[in-house]
Amino acid sequence: MIHVVFQESDIETLRKSFALDETLKGDIIQIKDDFAVGPISNIYSLEGIASRKEWWREVLDGSDYQGKDYSGETDDNKTVFGLIDRLKNDETINVWIWAAQNNHDVAGYYWLMSQLNDFQGRIYILYLNNLPFINEKGHIFYPTNIFEIQAKEFLKAKKLARVITPSEFEVDPDEWTKLCIENRGFRALDGGKKLIQHDYDYYDTELMKFITQDWQKVNKLFHLFFSKSKSTTGDAYLLWRLKKLIAEGKIDLQGDQRNMKDFEVKLKE
């Protein structure tokens, strides 16, 4: 069995569950890129891959993340090629794709499963769509990320595993293709597995609501934003949008933009 997750924090959480249920044991691979943001036109071509990598380079330029291969494009494509090779060479292998109710996981699911059509019947989805779990305090909650689930709760989660149907293998890649052709900058989750695209400035108005007349450290601003916003994205994308707002003259800044702990912003006077 091969498990696929879309966020690094999911790996350790899932691995802990193996000690509680040996039937869950298997290799874990991560798709590293966040396909909920950025260009996705011709996403499987060399041109599309290069375009996306260049976009990430622009986003990360002059930030805490500069120099990192944040998109994971090279690794992700090698990962999928390796996965396909294993599926071809060992017909006993099944793949379990883990996805929670967030745009990051769902966009990753579309990108991945659209490449696995030849292995219908062996590709499973475990989609935590508005399903209740028990948190560490014993309270019922609805996780939006895989890593939020306790290891013992994976024993319940594994019962959700089901084969991706032939119908889904027909419809979902078509839906992903439509999104790729439309190719707008941000993809938000709109219930179930439905993604709706918006322009790159999707967060700008909401982000501006948390910026005041007083200087505020960017890391605290983002913490406040994440605690209040229903639809979220990563720090790197938000920081890129914040710099766009600065360039547009809507907010002032002081401090080192490469370090969110030293970087402060306020509304333009």
C-alpha positions in Angstrom: 0.0 0.0 0.0 1.1 3.5 -0.8 -0.3 6.5 1.0 -0.3 9.9 -0.7 -0.7 13.2 1.3 -0.4 16.8 0.3 1.0 18.5 3.4 4.3 17.7 5.3 2.6 17.7 8.7 0.3 14.9 7.5 3.2 12.5 7.2 4.1 12.1 10.8 0.5 12.1 11.9 -0.3 9.2 9.5 2.9 7.4 10.4 1.9 7.4 14.1 -1.3 5.5 13.3 0.7 2.6 11.9 1.7 1.6 15.4 -2.0 1.2 16.3 -3.1 -0.7 13.2 -0.6 -2.7 11.1 -3.1 -2.9 8.2 -2.5 0.8 7.6 1.3 0.3 7.2 2.7 1.4 3.9 5.0 3.9 2.2 4.0 7.6 2.5 4.7 10.0 -0.3 3.9 13.8 -0.3 2.9 15.9 -3.3 4.7 19.1 -2.2 3.3 21.8 -4.5 0.1 23.8 -3.6 -1.9 23.6 -6.8 -4.6 25.8 -5.2 -2.5 28.8 -6.2 -0.5 30.0 -9.2 -0.6 29.2 -13.0 -1.9 25.8 -14.1 -2.1 26.2 -17.8 -0.6 23.2 -19.7 0.3 22.0 -16.2 1.8 18.6 -17.4 3.9 20.1 -20.2 7.5 21.2 -19.8 6.4 24.7 -20.7 3.7 24.7 -18.0 6.0 23.3 -15.4 8.6 26.0 -16.2 6.0 28.7 -16.1 4.8 27.6 -12.7 8.4 27.3 -11.3 9.1 30.9 -12.5 5.9 32.1 -10.8 7.0 30.6 -7.5 10.4 32.2 -7.9 8.7 35.6 -8.1 6.5 34.8 -5.1 9.4 33.8 -2.9 11.9 36.5 -4.0 13.1 38.6 -1.1 11.2 36.5 1.5 12.0 34.1 4.3 11.5 31.3 1.7 13.8 32.6 -1.0 16.0 29.9 -2.5 13.7 27.1 -1.6 12.0 24.9 -4.2 8.7 25.7 -2.7 6.7 24.5 -5.7 8.2 21.1 -5.5 7.6 20.7 -9.2 10.7 18.7 -10.0 10.2 16.4 -7.0 6.4 16.0 -7.6 6.8 15.0 -11.2 9.5 12.5 -10.3 7.4 11.3 -7.5 4.4 10.6 -9.8 6.7 8.9 -12.4 8.1 6.7 -9.7 4.6 5.9 -8.4 3.3 5.0 -11.9 6.4 2.8 -12.4 5.7 0.9 -9.2 2.0 0.4 -10.1 3.0 -1.0 -13.5 5.6 -3.4 -12.0 3.6 -4.6 -9.0 -0.1 -5.2 -9.6 -0.7 -5.9 -5.9 0.0 -2.3 -4.9 -2.9 0.0 -4.1 -2.7 3.8 -3.6 -4.6 5.6 -0.9 -5.0 9.3 -1.5 -5.7 11.3 1.7 -7.5 14.6 1.3 -9.2 16.9 3.8 -11.7 19.6 3.3 -9.3 22.3 2.1 -8.5 23.7 -1.3 -4.8 22.6 -1.1 -5.6 18.9 -0.7 -8.5 19.0 -3.3 -6.4 20.8 -5.9 -3.6 18.3 -5.3 -6.1 15.4 -5.7 -7.2 16.6 -9.1 -3.6 17.1 -10.3 -2.6 13.7 -9.2 -5.6 11.5 -10.0 -5.8 12.9 -13.5 -2.5 11.1 -14.2 -3.6 7.7 -12.8 -6.4 6.8 -15.1 -4.6 3.6 -16.2 -4.8 2.1 -12.7 -8.6 2.3 -12.1 -9.7 -0.1 -9.3 -6.4 0.4 -7.5 -6.6 4.0 -6.6 -8.5 4.8 -3.4 -9.7 8.2 -2.0 -10.1 9.0 1.7 -11.9 12.3 1.7 -12.7 13.9 5.0 -15.6 15.9 3.8 -17.4 17.4 6.8 -16.9 14.3 8.9 -16.8 14.4 12.7 -13.8 13.3 14.7 -12.7 13.4 18.4 -10.0 15.9 19.3 -7.4 15.6 22.2 -9.9 17.1 24.6 -12.6 14.6 23.8 -14.7 17.0 21.8 -16.3 16.5 18.4 -14.7 18.6 15.7 -14.6 18.7 11.9 -11.0 18.7 10.7 -10.0 20.7 7.7 -6.5 19.1 7.6 -5.3 15.5 7.9 -2.7 16.4 10.5 -5.4 17.6 12.9 -6.7 14.1 13.4 -5.3 12.1 16.4 -3.4 8.9 15.5 -6.1 6.7 17.1 -8.8 8.4 15.0 -7.1 7.1 11.8 -8.6 3.7 12.7 -12.0 5.4 12.0 -10.7 7.3 9.1 -9.5 4.2 7.2 -13.1 3.0 7.0 -13.7 5.9 4.6 -11.4 4.4 2.0 -13.2 3.7 -1.3 -12.1 3.1 -4.8 -12.2 6.1 -7.1 -15.0 5.2 -9.5 -14.8 5.0 -13.3 -17.3 7.9 -13.4 -14.9 10.0 -11.2 -12.0 9.1 -13.5 -14.0 10.5 -16.3 -15.5 13.6 -14.7 -12.8 14.8 -12.3 -10.0 15.1 -14.9 -12.4 17.0 -17.2 -13.1 19.4 -14.3 -9.4 19.8 -13.7 -8.8 20.5 -17.4 -11.5 23.2 -17.4 -9.7 24.9 -14.4 -6.4 24.6 -16.2 -7.8 26.3 -19.3 -9.4 29.1 -17.3 -6.1 29.4 -15.5 -6.9 32.1 -12.9 -4.6 32.6 -9.9 -6.5 31.2 -6.9 -8.7 28.2 -6.4 -11.2 28.2 -3.5 -13.1 25.2 -2.2 -16.9 25.5 -2.6 -18.2 22.4 -0.9 -17.4 18.8 -1.7 -14.7 18.6 -4.3 -15.8 21.8 -6.2 -13.2 24.4 -6.8 -14.0 27.9 -7.9 -11.3 30.1 -9.4 -10.6 33.7 -8.6 -7.9 36.3 -9.6 -4.6 36.5 -7.7 -5.9 39.4 -5.6 -8.6 37.2 -4.0 -7.3 37.8 -0.5 -6.3 41.4 -0.8 -9.6 43.0 0.4 -9.9 40.6 3.4 -6.2 41.1 4.3 -6.6 44.9 4.3 -9.4 44.5 7.0 -6.7 43.4 9.5 -4.3 46.2 8.8 -4.7 49.2 11.0 -3.3 52.7 11.5 -0.7 51.3 13.9 2.4 49.4 13.1 1.8 45.7 13.2 4.3 42.8 12.8 3.5 40.7 9.7 3.7 37.4 11.6 1.0 38.6 14.0 -1.1 40.0 11.2 -1.0 36.6 9.4 -1.9 34.8 12.7 -4.9 37.0 13.1 -5.9 36.5 9.4 -5.7 32.7 9.7 -7.7 32.7 12.9 -10.6 34.7 11.3 -10.5 33.7 7.6 -12.6 30.7 6.4 -10.5 30.2 3.3 -6.8 30.3 3.8 -3.5 29.8 2.0 0.1 29.7 2.9 2.4 32.4 4.4 4.4 32.7 1.2 1.4 33.6 -0.9 0.0 36.1 1.6 3.4 37.7 1.9 3.6 38.1 -1.9 0.2 39.7 -1.9 1.2 42.0 1.0 4.1 43.2 -1.0 1.8 43.9 -4.0 -0.3 46.1 -1.7 2.8 47.9 -0.6 3.9 48.4 -4.2 0.4 49.8 -5.0 0.9 52.4 -2.2 -2.0 51.1 -0.1 0.1 50.3 3.0 3.4 51.5 4.6 6.2 49.2 5.8 9.2 49.3 8.0 11.9 46.7 8.8 13.4 43.8 7.0 10.9 42.3 4.5 12.8 39.0 4.5 11.8 38.3 8.1 8.2 38.4 9.0 9.1 38.8 12.7 10.9 42.1 12.0 8.7 43.3 9.1 5.9 45.7 10.1 3.0 47.3 8.2 0.2 49.8 8.7 -2.3 51.6 6.6 -1.0 54.4 4.3 -1.4 57.8 6.0 
